[in-house]
Amino acid sequence: MQGKAREAALSAIERCRRNGAWSASSIDGAIKKYELDRRDAALASRICLGVLQNSSLLDFYLAQYCSTPMNRLEPKVLDILRAGAYQLVFMDKIPANAAVNESVSLCGSVGLKRAAGLVNAVLRRLAAEKDKLPDVPGIGTAEYLSIKYSHPLWLAKRIADEKGFDFAESFFAANNQPCGTGIQINTLKVSAEDYIRALSREDRSFSVNEALNTCINIDGGSVTELPGFEDGLFYVQDPAARLCAEIAGVEAGMRVLDACAAPGGKSFAAAIRMKNEGSITACDIHAKKLNLIASGAGRLGITVISTREMDAREKYEQFADAFDAVIADVPCSGIGVIRKKPEIRTKSEEELSGLPAIQRDILNNLSSYVKRGGVILYSTCTVLKEENEGVVTRFLKENTNFKAEDFEIGNIKSRDGMYTFWPNVDGTDGFFACKLRRME
């Protein structure tokens, strides 16, 4: 059945390329379409994600053995070549002959029999040379980083200029490594210690976050098979996002607004920290996403969350000076979650250029909803300064009744009230958090 796994992987890769679809939904859809069992589903996922994470490097290798320039190949033929090359270069447990032969068979399966000879010749040459592949040229440059780690050149230049070559390489390398799944223990129903003991009895590898012991990273497999899923003993969320509730300092009895809430993780974190006492208004501009929040809260046994359709840029007079804390996890470029959503690599600098203006509008609007003495937690899942420090700095200049407030949680210590999480430093998604307190 491994042929079906490769067909599924190819289908998912093509959907991402043609439609700009999210990799996770594309893979899930392909797994269902081809009715793959657990083993073949894992293979299809690995190939699809691997190709998306390493496309530039794979093209560099393929170009050494293909007489036709990569940009002149039929897109689906290039998809097949990349998938085959990924298996040859990165998947040691797959025999070279199997990787080549299955790739050739794929050509026939998808109506590209005419390309079988080219695919066979290129991949056989690559297989023969895979232990002595050429080095990517230009080490020490952004061009090298862009090819070797398959990130856009503009991003490679940006991170290398701001953080230095070595840090940039470490960041991009981390984005290409398996990162597992973050789960958060629901201490409304079980203690962290008891759940960790239950998890230890399972045949699963996991680690506990140093800053907060309710944050667990699971190395692989379906989270629905973990103990207590149906009973709501945990929910899925990256540790960096989970720490927002800790940074905001929400407490039992508070009135909290989660302004861009879907799919609900920060609302859940706040409710758990608040011991399910007080009120949380979870809002999103997309009404259909509110059902996800409501159903998630129901599974977790959370009763203090109410949902509301809302555009965070529009003024709601009834919210003025009404909340002890506002969580503003604003729409962003998503550069910090490239390791989980490799398709973000295709975004251009130009299409992201309008985001800071939107983020400023949201932050300025939400600031009027905070009580005197209250807090706004501004956060993004990006590491780009113009969406993070740039937005906050301008806000503080224009709103002198707010100040940035430092925070410290475990090994996480802010500077000027701000902290950027990096996967290569913190083992989390790339993420930014800033604590802003209203003084008057």
SVG drawing of the C-alpha trace seen along z (x, -y; Angstrom):
<svg xmlns="http://www.w3.org/2000/svg" viewBox="-23 -60 54 62">
<polyline fill="none" stroke="black" stroke-width="0.4" points="0.0,0.0 3.0,-2.3 2.2,-3.4 -1.0,-4.8 0.9,-6.7 3.0,-8.3 0.0,-9.2 -1.6,-10.8 1.6,-12.7 1.7,-13.9 -1.9,-15.0 -1.3,-17.0 1.8,-18.6 0.0,-19.6 -2.9,-21.1 -0.6,-23.2 1.2,-24.4 -1.8,-25.1 -4.3,-26.4 -2.1,-27.8 -3.8,-25.3 -2.6,-24.6 -0.4,-21.6 -2.3,-20.1 -5.7,-20.1 -4.2,-19.0 -2.6,-16.0 -5.7,-15.1 -7.8,-15.3 -5.4,-13.1 -5.2,-10.5 -9.0,-10.2 -9.3,-10.2 -6.8,-7.3 -8.1,-5.5 -4.6,-5.1 -3.8,-3.1 -1.7,-4.6 1.6,-3.5 0.9,-4.8 -0.6,-8.0 2.7,-8.6 4.7,-8.0 2.5,-10.4 2.7,-13.1 6.5,-12.7 7.0,-13.0 4.6,-16.0 6.0,-18.0 9.6,-17.1 9.1,-18.3 7.5,-21.6 10.3,-22.1 13.2,-21.4 12.0,-22.4 14.9,-24.8 17.6,-22.3 15.9,-19.5 15.9,-21.6 19.5,-22.4 20.4,-18.7 18.0,-17.8 19.5,-20.5 22.9,-18.7 21.5,-15.7 18.7,-17.1 19.5,-18.7 16.2,-20.6 16.1,-23.7 13.9,-23.2 11.6,-26.2 10.9,-24.6 9.7,-21.3 6.0,-20.6 5.0,-21.4 3.6,-18.0 6.7,-16.3 8.8,-18.5 6.5,-17.5 7.3,-13.8 11.0,-14.5 11.1,-16.4 9.2,-13.7 11.6,-11.0 14.6,-13.1 13.4,-13.7 13.1,-10.0 16.6,-9.4 18.3,-12.2 16.4,-12.3 14.8,-8.9 17.5,-6.4 15.0,-3.5 13.6,-3.6 15.7,-1.6 16.9,-3.7 15.4,-1.3 12.0,-1.6 12.1,-5.4 13.1,-5.5 10.7,-2.8 7.7,-4.2 8.4,-7.6 8.4,-6.2 5.2,-4.3 3.6,-7.6 4.1,-9.1 1.8,-6.5 -0.7,-6.7 -1.2,-10.5 -1.2,-10.5 2.4,-11.5 3.8,-8.3 5.8,-10.4 7.8,-11.8 8.7,-8.4 12.0,-8.2 13.2,-11.6 12.2,-10.8 13.9,-7.5 17.1,-8.9 17.4,-11.9 16.6,-9.9 18.9,-7.1 21.8,-9.5 20.9,-11.2 20.7,-7.8 24.1,-6.9 25.6,-10.2 23.6,-10.6 26.6,-9.9 28.7,-12.6 26.2,-15.4 27.7,-18.8 27.8,-21.4 25.5,-24.4 27.8,-27.3 28.2,-30.7 28.4,-29.6 28.2,-32.6 25.6,-34.4 21.9,-34.7 21.8,-33.0 23.3,-29.9 20.8,-29.9 17.9,-30.3 18.9,-27.3 20.2,-25.0 17.2,-25.5 14.6,-26.4 13.4,-29.7 12.7,-32.8 15.8,-34.9 14.2,-38.1 13.6,-36.3 17.1,-34.8 18.6,-38.3 16.4,-39.9 17.2,-37.4 20.9,-37.2 21.2,-41.0 19.3,-41.4 20.7,-38.4 23.8,-37.3 24.6,-34.4 25.0,-31.7 21.8,-32.5 19.9,-32.7 21.2,-29.3 20.2,-27.8 16.7,-29.3 16.2,-28.0 17.6,-24.6 15.1,-24.4 12.3,-25.2 13.1,-22.0 13.2,-19.7 10.2,-17.6 8.7,-19.6 6.1,-17.4 2.8,-18.7 2.3,-20.9 -0.5,-20.0 -1.7,-21.9 -2.9,-20.0 -6.3,-21.1 -5.8,-21.6 -9.5,-22.2 -9.8,-18.4 -6.4,-16.9 -3.1,-18.0 0.0,-18.4 1.7,-15.7 -1.1,-13.2 -1.4,-13.7 2.3,-13.4 2.2,-10.1 -0.6,-8.8 1.3,-9.9 4.5,-8.1 2.6,-4.8 2.0,-5.3 4.4,-4.2 5.0,-7.8 8.0,-10.1 7.3,-13.5 9.0,-16.4 7.9,-18.9 8.4,-22.6 10.8,-24.3 8.8,-27.5 5.5,-25.8 5.0,-22.1 1.4,-22.1 3.0,-22.5 3.9,-19.1 5.5,-18.3 4.5,-15.0 7.0,-13.7 4.5,-11.9 1.2,-10.2 -2.4,-11.3 -3.3,-13.4 -6.8,-11.9 -5.2,-8.6 -3.6,-10.2 -5.1,-9.5 -8.0,-11.8 -8.7,-13.4 -12.4,-12.7 -12.6,-13.7 -11.0,-17.1 -7.8,-16.5 -5.8,-18.5 -6.0,-20.6 -3.5,-21.3 -1.5,-24.6 2.2,-25.6 3.9,-26.6 4.6,-30.1 1.0,-30.8 0.0,-29.1 2.3,-31.4 0.3,-34.5 -2.2,-33.9 0.7,-33.8 2.2,-36.9 -1.1,-38.8 -1.5,-37.8 -5.2,-37.0 -6.7,-36.0 -9.9,-34.4 -12.9,-36.8 -11.5,-39.0 -13.4,-40.1 -11.2,-39.2 -11.6,-39.9 -9.9,-37.6 -10.3,-39.8 -9.0,-37.4 -9.7,-34.2 -10.2,-31.4 -9.5,-28.5 -9.7,-29.3 -6.4,-28.2 -5.7,-31.5 -9.2,-31.7 -8.9,-28.2 -5.5,-29.0 -7.0,-32.1 -10.0,-30.2 -7.8,-27.5 -5.6,-30.1 -8.7,-31.9 -9.9,-28.6 -13.1,-28.9 -14.1,-32.0 -15.0,-35.3 -15.9,-35.9 -14.1,-35.6 -15.5,-37.1 -14.0,-35.2 -14.4,-37.0 -13.5,-36.4 -14.3,-38.1 -15.3,-34.7 -18.6,-33.5 -18.1,-29.9 -14.9,-29.7 -16.8,-30.5 -18.3,-27.0 -14.8,-25.6 -14.3,-27.7 -17.6,-26.7 -17.1,-23.0 -13.6,-23.1 -14.7,-24.8 -17.4,-22.2 -14.9,-19.3 -12.7,-21.0 -15.5,-21.7 -15.0,-25.5 -18.1,-27.5 -16.9,-31.1 -16.4,-31.6 -19.0,-33.3 -18.4,-33.8 -19.2,-36.8 -18.6,-37.7 -16.5,-40.9 -14.1,-42.8 -11.3,-43.9 -10.8,-47.1 -14.4,-48.3 -15.4,-50.3 -17.9,-48.7 -19.0,-51.3 -20.3,-48.8 -16.7,-47.5 -15.2,-50.9 -13.2,-50.7 -14.8,-47.3 -12.1,-44.7 -9.4,-43.9 -7.3,-42.2 -7.4,-42.1 -5.6,-39.5 -4.8,-40.8 -3.3,-37.9 -3.4,-39.8 -3.4,-38.5 0.2,-38.3 2.6,-36.8 2.9,-33.5 6.7,-33.5 7.2,-32.0 5.2,-28.8 7.0,-27.9 8.2,-24.7 4.5,-23.6 3.2,-25.3 5.9,-25.1 3.7,-26.6 4.2,-30.0 7.6,-30.0 5.9,-31.0 4.7,-34.3 6.4,-37.4 7.6,-40.4 5.1,-42.5 2.0,-40.6 3.0,-40.9 3.7,-44.6 0.2,-45.8 0.0,-43.8 1.6,-46.3 -1.1,-48.9 -3.8,-46.4 -2.1,-45.4 -1.8,-49.0 -5.5,-49.6 -6.4,-46.6 -4.1,-47.5 -5.3,-51.2 -8.9,-50.1 -8.6,-47.5 -6.7,-49.8 -10.0,-51.7 -11.5,-48.5 -9.1,-48.2 -9.9,-49.5 -7.5,-51.8 -4.8,-49.6 -5.7,-46.8 -3.5,-45.0 -3.3,-44.4 -1.3,-41.4 -0.2,-42.0 1.1,-38.9 1.9,-37.5 3.2,-34.2 5.9,-36.0 9.5,-37.1 9.5,-40.1 10.2,-43.4 7.9,-45.5 4.9,-43.4 6.2,-43.2 8.5,-45.9 7.6,-48.3 3.9,-48.2 4.3,-48.4 6.8,-51.3 4.6,-53.3 1.6,-52.5 3.4,-53.7 4.4,-56.9 0.8,-57.7 -0.8,-56.4 1.2,-57.8 -1.4,-56.4 0.1,-52.9 3.5,-51.6 5.3,-48.3 5.7,-46.2 8.4,-43.6 7.6,-40.0 9.5,-36.8 8.3,-33.3 10.8,-30.5 13.6,-31.1 11.6,-33.6 12.5,-37.2 11.3,-40.2 13.2,-43.3 11.1,-46.5 8.0,-44.4 8.7,-42.4 9.9,-38.9 10.4,-37.0 10.3,-33.2 12.6,-31.4 12.3,-27.7 16.1,-27.4 16.4,-29.1 13.1,-28.3 12.0,-25.1 8.7,-26.7 7.1,-28.3 8.4,-31.7 6.2,-34.1 6.2,-37.6 4.5,-38.8 4.3,-42.3 2.6,-43.3 1.1,-46.8 -0.5,-48.3 -3.0,-51.2 -1.8,-53.8 -4.7,-56.3"/>
</svg>
